[in-house]
C-alpha cells in the first residue's frame, strides 16, 4: 500500500510531508528541483523542516 501524504508544506524547492508508515508517523523532505537527488526521511517534523531550510541544491 502506498503512503497517504498529509500536512504537505513547501519550503523553497523542498516539499516536507508527513505520512504513516508501519503504524508510526514519519516525515519526508524531498527537493523538487530538476536533477537534484535530495530526499530524506525523519522521525520528527522539526528535523525534516530544518533539513528543508538548510538544503542547498547541487543542480
mmCIF file of the N, C-alpha and C atoms, coordinates in Angstrom:
data_MODEL
# 
_entry.id   MODEL 
# 
loop_
_atom_site.group_PDB 
_atom_site.id 
_atom_site.type_symbol 
_atom_site.label_atom_id 
_atom_site.label_alt_id 
_atom_site.label_comp_id 
_atom_site.label_asym_id 
_atom_site.label_entity_id 
_atom_site.label_seq_id 
_atom_site.pdbx_PDB_ins_code 
_atom_site.Cartn_x 
_atom_site.Cartn_y 
_atom_site.Cartn_z 
_atom_site.occupancy 
_atom_site.B_iso_or_equiv 
_atom_site.pdbx_formal_charge 
_atom_site.auth_seq_id 
_atom_site.auth_comp_id 
_atom_site.auth_asym_id 
_atom_site.auth_atom_id 
_atom_site.pdbx_PDB_model_num 
ATOM 1   N N  . UNK A 1 1  ? 0.839  -1.183 0.000   1.00 0.00 ? 1  UNK A N  1 
ATOM 2   C CA . UNK A 1 1  ? 0.000  0.000  0.000   1.00 0.00 ? 1  UNK A CA 1 
ATOM 3   C C  . UNK A 1 1  ? 0.885  1.248  0.000   1.00 0.00 ? 1  UNK A C  1 
ATOM 4   N N  . UNK A 1 2  ? 0.572  2.196  -0.839  1.00 0.00 ? 2  UNK A N  1 
ATOM 5   C CA . UNK A 1 2  ? 1.353  3.424  -0.908  1.00 0.00 ? 2  UNK A CA 1 
ATOM 6   C C  . UNK A 1 2  ? 0.960  4.355  0.230   1.00 0.00 ? 2  UNK A C  1 
ATOM 7   N N  . UNK A 1 3  ? 1.915  5.133  0.736   1.00 0.00 ? 3  UNK A N  1 
ATOM 8   C CA . UNK A 1 3  ? 1.591  6.025  1.854   1.00 0.00 ? 3  UNK A CA 1 
ATOM 9   C C  . UNK A 1 3  ? 0.698  7.178  1.412   1.00 0.00 ? 3  UNK A C  1 
ATOM 10  N N  . UNK A 1 4  ? -0.155 7.619  2.306   1.00 0.00 ? 4  UNK A N  1 
ATOM 11  C CA . UNK A 1 4  ? -1.019 8.774  2.061   1.00 0.00 ? 4  UNK A CA 1 
ATOM 12  C C  . UNK A 1 4  ? -0.348 9.974  2.731   1.00 0.00 ? 4  UNK A C  1 
ATOM 13  N N  . UNK A 1 5  ? 0.111  10.896 1.903   1.00 0.00 ? 5  UNK A N  1 
ATOM 14  C CA . UNK A 1 5  ? 0.809  12.062 2.419   1.00 0.00 ? 5  UNK A CA 1 
ATOM 15  C C  . UNK A 1 5  ? -0.189 13.058 2.975   1.00 0.00 ? 5  UNK A C  1 
ATOM 16  N N  . UNK A 1 6  ? 0.157  13.643 4.091   1.00 0.00 ? 6  UNK A N  1 
ATOM 17  C CA . UNK A 1 6  ? -0.687 14.661 4.704   1.00 0.00 ? 6  UNK A CA 1 
ATOM 18  C C  . UNK A 1 6  ? 0.220  15.765 5.238   1.00 0.00 ? 6  UNK A C  1 
ATOM 19  N N  . UNK A 1 7  ? -0.344 16.875 5.537   1.00 0.00 ? 7  UNK A N  1 
ATOM 20  C CA . UNK A 1 7  ? 0.395  18.017 6.062   1.00 0.00 ? 7  UNK A CA 1 
ATOM 21  C C  . UNK A 1 7  ? 1.571  18.370 5.142   1.00 0.00 ? 7  UNK A C  1 
ATOM 22  N N  . UNK A 1 8  ? 1.254  18.628 3.889   1.00 0.00 ? 8  UNK A N  1 
ATOM 23  C CA . UNK A 1 8  ? 2.279  18.953 2.893   1.00 0.00 ? 8  UNK A CA 1 
ATOM 24  C C  . UNK A 1 8  ? 2.626  20.434 3.003   1.00 0.00 ? 8  UNK A C  1 
ATOM 25  N N  . UNK A 1 9  ? 3.925  20.721 3.051   1.00 0.00 ? 9  UNK A N  1 
ATOM 26  C CA . UNK A 1 9  ? 4.391  22.105 3.131   1.00 0.00 ? 9  UNK A CA 1 
ATOM 27  C C  . UNK A 1 9  ? 5.592  22.268 2.221   1.00 0.00 ? 9  UNK A C  1 
ATOM 28  N N  . UNK A 1 10 ? 5.642  23.382 1.534   1.00 0.00 ? 10 UNK A N  1 
ATOM 29  C CA . UNK A 1 10 ? 6.752  23.651 0.620   1.00 0.00 ? 10 UNK A CA 1 
ATOM 30  C C  . UNK A 1 10 ? 7.641  24.736 1.226   1.00 0.00 ? 10 UNK A C  1 
ATOM 31  N N  . UNK A 1 11 ? 8.932  24.451 1.323   1.00 0.00 ? 11 UNK A N  1 
ATOM 32  C CA . UNK A 1 11 ? 9.925  25.407 1.816   1.00 0.00 ? 11 UNK A CA 1 
ATOM 33  C C  . UNK A 1 11 ? 10.962 25.552 0.711   1.00 0.00 ? 11 UNK A C  1 
ATOM 34  N N  . UNK A 1 12 ? 10.846 26.627 -0.055  1.00 0.00 ? 12 UNK A N  1 
ATOM 35  C CA . UNK A 1 12 ? 11.708 26.790 -1.229  1.00 0.00 ? 12 UNK A CA 1 
ATOM 36  C C  . UNK A 1 12 ? 11.401 25.678 -2.218  1.00 0.00 ? 12 UNK A C  1 
ATOM 37  N N  . UNK A 1 13 ? 12.432 25.012 -2.752  1.00 0.00 ? 13 UNK A N  1 
ATOM 38  C CA . UNK A 1 13 ? 12.189 23.918 -3.696  1.00 0.00 ? 13 UNK A CA 1 
ATOM 39  C C  . UNK A 1 13 ? 11.907 22.576 -3.006  1.00 0.00 ? 13 UNK A C  1 
ATOM 40  N N  . UNK A 1 14 ? 11.938 22.551 -1.680  1.00 0.00 ? 14 UNK A N  1 
ATOM 41  C CA . UNK A 1 14 ? 11.800 21.299 -0.924  1.00 0.00 ? 14 UNK A CA 1 
ATOM 42  C C  . UNK A 1 14 ? 10.377 21.156 -0.394  1.00 0.00 ? 14 UNK A C  1 
ATOM 43  N N  . UNK A 1 15 ? 9.804  19.972 -0.583  1.00 0.00 ? 15 UNK A N  1 
ATOM 44  C CA . UNK A 1 15 ? 8.499  19.659 -0.009  1.00 0.00 ? 15 UNK A CA 1 
ATOM 45  C C  . UNK A 1 15 ? 8.709  18.807 1.236   1.00 0.00 ? 15 UNK A C  1 
ATOM 46  N N  . UNK A 1 16 ? 8.005  19.162 2.300   1.00 0.00 ? 16 UNK A N  1 
ATOM 47  C CA . UNK A 1 16 ? 8.039  18.401 3.546   1.00 0.00 ? 16 UNK A CA 1 
ATOM 48  C C  . UNK A 1 16 ? 6.648  17.813 3.737   1.00 0.00 ? 16 UNK A C  1 
ATOM 49  N N  . UNK A 1 17 ? 6.577  16.495 3.924   1.00 0.00 ? 17 UNK A N  1 
ATOM 50  C CA . UNK A 1 17 ? 5.294  15.818 4.087   1.00 0.00 ? 17 UNK A CA 1 
ATOM 51  C C  . UNK A 1 17 ? 5.345  14.873 5.281   1.00 0.00 ? 17 UNK A C  1 
ATOM 52  N N  . UNK A 1 18 ? 4.185  14.586 5.825   1.00 0.00 ? 18 UNK A N  1 
ATOM 53  C CA . UNK A 1 18 ? 4.049  13.604 6.895   1.00 0.00 ? 18 UNK A CA 1 
ATOM 54  C C  . UNK A 1 18 ? 3.235  12.441 6.366   1.00 0.00 ? 18 UNK A C  1 
ATOM 55  N N  . UNK A 1 19 ? 3.549  11.236 6.854   1.00 0.00 ? 19 UNK A N  1 
ATOM 56  C CA . UNK A 1 19 ? 2.786  10.058 6.447   1.00 0.00 ? 19 UNK A CA 1 
ATOM 57  C C  . UNK A 1 19 ? 2.919  8.991  7.522   1.00 0.00 ? 19 UNK A C  1 
ATOM 58  N N  . UNK A 1 20 ? 2.043  8.017  7.458   1.00 0.00 ? 20 UNK A N  1 
ATOM 59  C CA . UNK A 1 20 ? 2.024  6.924  8.409   1.00 0.00 ? 20 UNK A CA 1 
ATOM 60  C C  . UNK A 1 20 ? 2.706  5.711  7.784   1.00 0.00 ? 20 UNK A C  1 
ATOM 61  N N  . UNK A 1 21 ? 3.714  5.175  8.450   1.00 0.00 ? 21 UNK A N  1 
ATOM 62  C CA . UNK A 1 21 ? 4.440  4.020  7.945   1.00 0.00 ? 21 UNK A CA 1 
ATOM 63  C C  . UNK A 1 21 ? 4.598  3.000  9.066   1.00 0.00 ? 21 UNK A C  1 
ATOM 64  N N  . UNK A 1 22 ? 4.015  1.834  8.857   1.00 0.00 ? 22 UNK A N  1 
ATOM 65  C CA . UNK A 1 22 ? 4.076  0.752  9.848   1.00 0.00 ? 22 UNK A CA 1 
ATOM 66  C C  . UNK A 1 22 ? 3.607  1.213  11.224  1.00 0.00 ? 22 UNK A C  1 
ATOM 67  N N  . UNK A 1 23 ? 2.548  2.006  11.220  1.00 0.00 ? 23 UNK A N  1 
ATOM 68  C CA . UNK A 1 23 ? 1.964  2.457  12.478  1.00 0.00 ? 23 UNK A CA 1 
ATOM 69  C C  . UNK A 1 23 ? 2.673  3.620  13.143  1.00 0.00 ? 23 UNK A C  1 
ATOM 70  N N  . UNK A 1 24 ? 3.683  4.191  12.498  1.00 0.00 ? 24 UNK A N  1 
ATOM 71  C CA . UNK A 1 24 ? 4.431  5.306  13.083  1.00 0.00 ? 24 UNK A CA 1 
ATOM 72  C C  . UNK A 1 24 ? 4.369  6.508  12.151  1.00 0.00 ? 24 UNK A C  1 
ATOM 73  N N  . UNK A 1 25 ? 4.322  7.697  12.734  1.00 0.00 ? 25 UNK A N  1 
ATOM 74  C CA . UNK A 1 25 ? 4.382  8.913  11.929  1.00 0.00 ? 25 UNK A CA 1 
ATOM 75  C C  . UNK A 1 25 ? 5.807  9.104  11.433  1.00 0.00 ? 25 UNK A C  1 
ATOM 76  N N  . UNK A 1 26 ? 5.938  9.344  10.141  1.00 0.00 ? 26 UNK A N  1 
ATOM 77  C CA . UNK A 1 26 ? 7.242  9.593  9.527   1.00 0.00 ? 26 UNK A CA 1 
ATOM 78  C C  . UNK A 1 26 ? 7.140  10.909 8.771   1.00 0.00 ? 26 UNK A C  1 
ATOM 79  N N  . UNK A 1 27 ? 8.274  11.518 8.503   1.00 0.00 ? 27 UNK A N  1 
ATOM 80  C CA . UNK A 1 27 ? 8.308  12.810 7.835   1.00 0.00 ? 27 UNK A CA 1 
ATOM 81  C C  . UNK A 1 27 ? 9.384  12.753 6.753   1.00 0.00 ? 27 UNK A C  1 
ATOM 82  N N  . UNK A 1 28 ? 9.063  13.329 5.614   1.00 0.00 ? 28 UNK A N  1 
ATOM 83  C CA . UNK A 1 28 ? 9.931  13.241 4.451   1.00 0.00 ? 28 UNK A CA 1 
ATOM 84  C C  . UNK A 1 28 ? 10.213 14.637 3.922   1.00 0.00 ? 28 UNK A C  1 
ATOM 85  N N  . UNK A 1 29 ? 11.479 14.896 3.594   1.00 0.00 ? 29 UNK A N  1 
ATOM 86  C CA . UNK A 1 29 ? 11.871 16.134 2.922   1.00 0.00 ? 29 UNK A CA 1 
ATOM 87  C C  . UNK A 1 29 ? 12.468 15.727 1.585   1.00 0.00 ? 29 UNK A C  1 
ATOM 88  N N  . UNK A 1 30 ? 11.934 16.295 0.496   1.00 0.00 ? 30 UNK A N  1 
ATOM 89  C CA . UNK A 1 30 ? 12.406 15.952 -0.842  1.00 0.00 ? 30 UNK A CA 1 
ATOM 90  C C  . UNK A 1 30 ? 12.458 17.203 -1.707  1.00 0.00 ? 30 UNK A C  1 
ATOM 91  N N  . UNK A 1 31 ? 13.581 17.381 -2.405  1.00 0.00 ? 31 UNK A N  1 
ATOM 92  C CA . UNK A 1 31 ? 13.746 18.527 -3.285  1.00 0.00 ? 31 UNK A CA 1 
ATOM 93  C C  . UNK A 1 31 ? 13.064 18.240 -4.617  1.00 0.00 ? 31 UNK A C  1 
ATOM 94  N N  . UNK A 1 32 ? 12.341 19.232 -5.129  1.00 0.00 ? 32 UNK A N  1 
ATOM 95  C CA . UNK A 1 32 ? 11.609 19.063 -6.377  1.00 0.00 ? 32 UNK A CA 1 
ATOM 96  C C  . UNK A 1 32 ? 12.322 19.706 -7.563  1.00 0.00 ? 32 UNK A C  1 
ATOM 97  N N  . UNK A 1 33 ? 13.515 20.231 -7.355  1.00 0.00 ? 33 UNK A N  1 
ATOM 98  C CA . UNK A 1 33 ? 14.261 20.849 -8.450  1.00 0.00 ? 33 UNK A CA 1 
ATOM 99  C C  . UNK A 1 33 ? 14.769 19.770 -9.412  1.00 0.00 ? 33 UNK A C  1 
ATOM 100 N N  . UNK A 1 34 ? 14.834 20.090 -10.699 1.00 0.00 ? 34 UNK A N  1 
ATOM 101 C CA . UNK A 1 34 ? 15.333 19.121 -11.679 1.00 0.00 ? 34 UNK A CA 1 
ATOM 102 C C  . UNK A 1 34 ? 16.788 18.747 -11.381 1.00 0.00 ? 34 UNK A C  1 
ATOM 103 N N  . UNK A 1 35 ? 17.099 17.483 -11.515 1.00 0.00 ? 35 UNK A N  1 
ATOM 104 C CA . UNK A 1 35 ? 18.444 16.924 -11.333 1.00 0.00 ? 35 UNK A CA 1 
ATOM 105 C C  . UNK A 1 35 ? 18.988 17.050 -9.911  1.00 0.00 ? 35 UNK A C  1 
ATOM 106 N N  . UNK A 1 36 ? 18.137 17.303 -8.945  1.00 0.00 ? 36 UNK A N  1 
ATOM 107 C CA . UNK A 1 36 ? 18.566 17.311 -7.541  1.00 0.00 ? 36 UNK A CA 1 
ATOM 108 C C  . UNK A 1 36 ? 18.039 16.029 -6.908  1.00 0.00 ? 36 UNK A C  1 
ATOM 109 N N  . UNK A 1 37 ? 18.900 15.234 -6.332  1.00 0.00 ? 37 UNK A N  1 
ATOM 110 C CA . UNK A 1 37 ? 18.504 13.930 -5.796  1.00 0.00 ? 37 UNK A CA 1 
ATOM 111 C C  . UNK A 1 37 ? 18.298 13.930 -4.284  1.00 0.00 ? 37 UNK A C  1 
ATOM 112 N N  . UNK A 1 38 ? 18.100 15.098 -3.685  1.00 0.00 ? 38 UNK A N  1 
ATOM 113 C CA . UNK A 1 38 ? 17.957 15.160 -2.239  1.00 0.00 ? 38 UNK A CA 1 
ATOM 114 C C  . UNK A 1 38 ? 16.595 14.661 -1.786  1.00 0.00 ? 38 UNK A C  1 
ATOM 115 N N  . UNK A 1 39 ? 16.600 13.694 -0.893  1.00 0.00 ? 39 UNK A N  1 
ATOM 116 C CA . UNK A 1 39 ? 15.400 13.273 -0.171  1.00 0.00 ? 39 UNK A CA 1 
ATOM 117 C C  . UNK A 1 39 ? 15.855 12.525 1.062   1.00 0.00 ? 39 UNK A C  1 
ATOM 118 N N  . UNK A 1 40 ? 15.133 12.719 2.157   1.00 0.00 ? 40 UNK A N  1 
ATOM 119 C CA . UNK A 1 40 ? 15.488 12.058 3.402   1.00 0.00 ? 40 UNK A CA 1 
ATOM 120 C C  . UNK A 1 40 ? 14.246 11.889 4.263   1.00 0.00 ? 40 UNK A C  1 
ATOM 121 N N  . UNK A 1 41 ? 14.237 10.830 5.050   1.00 0.00 ? 41 UNK A N  1 
ATOM 122 C CA . UNK A 1 41 ? 13.117 10.515 5.931   1.00 0.00 ? 41 UNK A CA 1 
ATOM 123 C C  . UNK A 1 41 ? 13.554 10.749 7.376   1.00 0.00 ? 41 UNK A C  1 
ATOM 124 N N  . UNK A 1 42 ? 12.665 11.339 8.174   1.00 0.00 ? 42 UNK A N  1 
ATOM 125 C CA . UNK A 1 42 ? 12.989 11.709 9.554   1.00 0.00 ? 42 UNK A CA 1 
ATOM 126 C C  . UNK A 1 42 ? 11.910 11.224 10.516  1.00 0.00 ? 42 UNK A C  1 
ATOM 127 N N  . UNK A 1 43 ? 12.297 11.129 11.795  1.00 0.00 ? 43 UNK A N  1 
ATOM 128 C CA . UNK A 1 43 ? 11.355 10.743 12.843  1.00 0.00 ? 43 UNK A CA 1 
ATOM 129 C C  . UNK A 1 43 ? 10.518 11.921 13.319  1.00 0.00 ? 43 UNK A C  1 
ATOM 130 N N  . UNK A 1 44 ? 11.049 13.147 13.195  1.00 0.00 ? 44 UNK A N  1 
ATOM 131 C CA . UNK A 1 44 ? 10.303 14.313 13.675  1.00 0.00 ? 44 UNK A CA 1 
ATOM 132 C C  . UNK A 1 44 ? 10.078 15.323 12.557  1.00 0.00 ? 44 UNK A C  1 
ATOM 133 N N  . UNK A 1 45 ? 8.989  16.035 12.654  1.00 0.00 ? 45 UNK A N  1 
ATOM 134 C CA . UNK A 1 45 ? 8.649  17.059 11.666  1.00 0.00 ? 45 UNK A CA 1 
ATOM 135 C C  . UNK A 1 45 ? 9.664  18.200 11.714  1.00 0.00 ? 45 UNK A C  1 
ATOM 136 N N  . UNK A 1 46 ? 10.126 18.540 12.920  1.00 0.00 ? 46 UNK A N  1 
ATOM 137 C CA . UNK A 1 46 ? 11.091 19.625 13.067  1.00 0.00 ? 46 UNK A CA 1 
ATOM 138 C C  . UNK A 1 46 ? 12.394 19.313 12.333  1.00 0.00 ? 46 UNK A C  1 
ATOM 139 N N  . UNK A 1 47 ? 12.845 18.083 12.401  1.00 0.00 ? 47 UNK A N  1 
ATOM 140 C CA . UNK A 1 47 ? 14.073 17.693 11.719  1.00 0.00 ? 47 UNK A CA 1 
ATOM 141 C C  . UNK A 1 47 ? 13.914 17.781 10.204  1.00 0.00 ? 47 UNK A C  1 
ATOM 142 N N  . UNK A 1 48 ? 12.763 17.381 9.693   1.00 0.00 ? 48 UNK A N  1 
ATOM 143 C CA . UNK A 1 48 ? 12.512 17.455 8.253   1.00 0.00 ? 48 UNK A CA 1 
ATOM 144 C C  . UNK A 1 48 ? 12.451 18.904 7.782   1.00 0.00 ? 48 UNK A C  1 
ATOM 145 N N  . UNK A 1 49 ? 11.819 19.767 8.562   1.00 0.00 ? 49 UNK A N  1 
ATOM 146 C CA . UNK A 1 49 ? 11.738 21.171 8.186   1.00 0.00 ? 49 UNK A CA 1 
ATOM 147 C C  . UNK A 1 49 ? 13.095 21.854 8.276   1.00 0.00 ? 49 UNK A C  1 
ATOM 148 N N  . UNK A 1 50 ? 13.902 21.481 9.252   1.00 0.00 ? 50 UNK A N  1 
ATOM 149 C CA . UNK A 1 50 ? 15.264 22.024 9.349   1.00 0.00 ? 50 UNK A CA 1 
ATOM 150 C C  . UNK A 1 50 ? 16.094 21.611 8.140   1.00 0.00 ? 50 UNK A C  1 
ATOM 151 N N  . UNK A 1 51 ? 15.979 20.373 7.732   1.00 0.00 ? 51 UNK A N  1 
ATOM 152 C CA . UNK A 1 51 ? 16.692 19.902 6.542   1.00 0.00 ? 51 UNK A CA 1 
ATOM 153 C C  . UNK A 1 51 ? 16.236 20.664 5.300   1.00 0.00 ? 51 UNK A C  1 
ATOM 154 N N  . UNK A 1 52 ? 14.961 20.959 5.205   1.00 0.00 ? 52 UNK A N  1 
ATOM 155 C CA . UNK A 1 52 ? 14.431 21.707 4.068   1.00 0.00 ? 52 UNK A CA 1 
ATOM 156 C C  . UNK A 1 52 ? 14.966 23.134 4.051   1.00 0.00 ? 52 UNK A C  1 
ATOM 157 N N  . UNK A 1 53 ? 15.037 23.759 5.219   1.00 0.00 ? 53 UNK A N  1 
ATOM 158 C CA . UNK A 1 53 ? 15.521 25.134 5.286   1.00 0.00 ? 53 UNK A CA 1 
ATOM 159 C C  . UNK A 1 53 ? 17.008 25.251 4.984   1.00 0.00 ? 53 UNK A C  1 
ATOM 160 N N  . UNK A 1 54 ? 17.794 24.247 5.350   1.00 0.00 ? 54 UNK A N  1 
ATOM 161 C CA . UNK A 1 54 ? 19.242 24.327 5.171   1.00 0.00 ? 54 UNK A CA 1 
ATOM 162 C C  . UNK A 1 54 ? 19.713 23.663 3.880   1.00 0.00 ? 54 UNK A C  1 
ATOM 163 N N  . UNK A 1 55 ? 18.814 23.064 3.115   1.00 0.00 ? 55 UNK A N  1 
ATOM 164 C CA . UNK A 1 55 ? 19.195 22.396 1.865   1.00 0.00 ? 55 UNK A CA 1 
ATOM 165 C C  . UNK A 1 55 ? 19.658 23.394 0.818   1.00 0.00 ? 55 UNK A C  1 
ATOM 166 N N  . UNK A 1 56 ? 20.777 23.083 0.185   1.00 0.00 ? 56 UNK A N  1 
ATOM 167 C CA . UNK A 1 56 ? 21.286 23.870 -0.929  1.00 0.00 ? 56 UNK A CA 1 
ATOM 168 C C  . UNK A 1 56 ? 21.372 22.956 -2.127  1.00 0.00 ? 56 UNK A C  1 
ATOM 169 N N  . UNK A 1 57 ? 20.635 23.288 -3.174  1.00 0.00 ? 57 UNK A N  1 
ATOM 170 C CA . UNK A 1 57 ? 20.604 22.442 -4.379  1.00 0.00 ? 57 UNK A CA 1 
ATOM 171 C C  . UNK A 1 57 ? 21.967 22.367 -5.036  1.00 0.00 ? 57 UNK A C  1 
ATOM 172 N N  . UNK A 1 58 ? 22.313 21.158 -5.430  1.00 0.00 ? 58 UNK A N  1 
ATOM 173 C CA . UNK A 1 58 ? 23.565 20.980 -6.168  1.00 0.00 ? 58 UNK A CA 1 
ATOM 174 C C  . UNK A 1 58 ? 23.328 21.123 -7.665  1.00 0.00 ? 58 UNK A C  1 
ATOM 175 N N  . UNK A 1 59 ? 22.061 21.157 -8.071  1.00 0.00 ? 59 UNK A N  1 
ATOM 176 C CA . UNK A 1 59 ? 21.741 21.259 -9.506  1.00 0.00 ? 59 UNK A CA 1 
ATOM 177 C C  . UNK A 1 59 ? 21.818 22.689 -10.012 1.00 0.00 ? 59 UNK A C  1 
# 
